[in-house]
């Protein structure tokens, strides 16, 4: 029986002692292997080009190039690469920057021995890993936006536009949609044009894909 291949990891931190500790945590696991170590973000990018890696574990704050800058660069060049941020700081700003940079998770060094292995495995399953404080930050951020009247992203469309989108995606003609919603064909055309413009889409096919992603119709 063939052995399952190990997850190949690039580890970047400017403190050799921290790297050593993190490597020990990871290499206790039979499915994880550190194949390259970097002392800063720029070196991490060079090593990522030279090695076949599945996952990059990057310290947030490093000299020359931070982990956040490196994460953006790595994700841009290697879309399949998973990235985890490792940090001493339970800092909401860093956390949101890490998500924007394309990281799959955010792990505090203080609890790395407890969380890091689980975070690596979650990243490889394409699942986000968030420590409890980060979950709280996300919920608080969302509730603040709602409280201040900022529309959440899933409310970019009006209720009527959503109705039209659903019917377009289900394959109904403009005439049928007009009859079903008791509006004129001209109004249907206007809603459809607004939908394409608002969502930055080109045609019915793209509208249908959007409707599936938005949960308006089943694939």
N, C-alpha and C positions, 0 to 999 in steps of 0.2 A: 504494500500500500504506500502510495507516495505521500510524503510529508507536506502539509499545507505550507505555502510559501510565507515567509515572515514579512511583516510590515517594515519597510526600510525607512529609517527616520534620519532626518537632518536636525541636529540640535545646535541652537545658536544662543550664546550668553557670553557677556564679556568677563564673567568671573569663572576661572577654571575650576574652582572648588564647587561652585553651583553646578557646572556641567557634569562634574564627576558624580555628584549626588543624584542628579536627574538620570544620568546614564545607568547608575546602579538600580534605581527604581524601575526603569524601563527594561533593562536586560535581565531582571529576575523573571520576566514573563517569556514563555516559550515562543510566543507569536510576534514579539517586538524585537527589533535590532537597530541599534544606532550605527549608521554606516559613515557618518561624517559629522564633524564638530566645527563650529565657526565662532569667532570672538566678536564679530559685529555683523550688521546687516549686509554690508557690501560683500564681505567674505561668504556669507550665507548664500548670496545670489550666485557667486562664482562656483561654489561647491554644488549648488543645485543643478548647474549646467553640466558639471563634470560627473555627477553621480546619478544613478537611476534611483530616485527616491519617491516614496508614496506620501510622506507626511513631513512637514516642517514644524518643529516646535521652537518658537522664537521668543526671546525675552523682549518685552515691550521697549525698555529704555536701554539703548546701546550706543557707544560712540560711533562716529563716522556716518552711520546710517541706522536709524532705529528699526526695531522689529516691525513697527507699523508700516514704515516706508518699504521695508523689504517684503512684507506680506503683499502689499499692493502690486509690487513689481513681479513677484513670483506667481501670484494668481493670474496676473495679466499675461504672462508668458507661458504658464503651464496650467490651463484651466482645470485639468483633472487632479492637480496637486491639492491635498488637504493641508490646512494650516491651523495650528493652535498657538495662542498667545500665552506666554508665561509671565507673571508679574508679581512684584511685591505689593503692588498698590491696588487696594479695593477702591478703584477710582472710576466713577460713572463715565467721565469724559473719555478715558482710555478705552473703556468697555465699548462705548458706542463707536469710537473710531475703529476698533478692532472688527466690529461687525461690518462697518462700511468698507474696510480693507479686504473683506472676503474671508475672514477667519471663521472656522467652524466652532471654535470654543475659546474660553478665557479661563485660565486656571491660576489660582493664587499659589505662589511658592510655599506659603506657610502650611498649605494642606496638600502639597503636590504628592506626598506619599499616599494620600487617601484618594485624590481625585484624578491624577494624571493618567493612569492606566485606563480608567473608565473613559476619560475624555478622548484618548487616542482611539479606542475601539469605537466610540460613538462617531468620531470624525470619519473613520473608514467605512462606517455604515451610512455615511451622508446624513448623520443626525447632528443637530447642534448640541453642545455641552455648555451649560451655564451653571455656575455655582449659585447657591440660594440668594446671595446679595444681588447678583446680576439679574435674576428673575424679578426680584422686588423693584430694581431700578427700571427694568423694562415696563412693568405694569404701571409704576408711578409716572413714567414718561408718557405713556399712552393716556392715562387718566388726566394728566395735566393738559395734553393737547385737546382732549374732548372738552374739558372744563373751560378752556380758553376759546372754545368755538372753532378750533381748527378741525377741518373734516378729516377723519381717518381715511387712509388711502382707498378703502373699499367703497367709499361714498363719493367717488368722482362723478358718478352718473346720477341724474335725477331718477325718480321712481318710474316716470314715463319712458325715459331713455332705456332703462333697464328692461321694461316690458317689451319695447320695440326690439332691443338687442336679442332677447330670448327668442322672439318669434322669427326674426331674421335667421338666427342660428339654427332654428328648427326647420328652415327651408320654406317658410311661407313667402308668398309674393307680396309686393306693396299693397296690391288691391285687397288681398286676404287680411293683411294686418290692419288696413284702414277699417274694414268691416268688423273685425274682431274687437278693435279698440274704440269704434264709433268716432273715428277722426277721418279727415280727408286724406287722399293719396298724397297731396302736396305736403301735408303735415308729416306724413310718414317719411317722405323724401328728406324733409328738413331735419327730422330726428336722426335719420340714418347718416346724413352729412355731418351733423354735430358729433355723432358717435365716432366716426372715422377721424374727425379732426381732434377731438378730445383725447382719444386713445392712441393717436399717431399711427393708425392702421390704414391699409390700402384697399381692402376688398372684403367680400362676404366670407371668404375662407379664413382670413385673419380675425374677423369678428367672431366667427364660430369658435376658433381656438381660444380667443379671449373668454368667450361665454363658458367654455368648458373649464378653464382655469378659475373663473369666478364662481363656479359651482351653480351656474344658471341652468345648464343642461348636462346630461351625462355623456361621457365619451362614447 
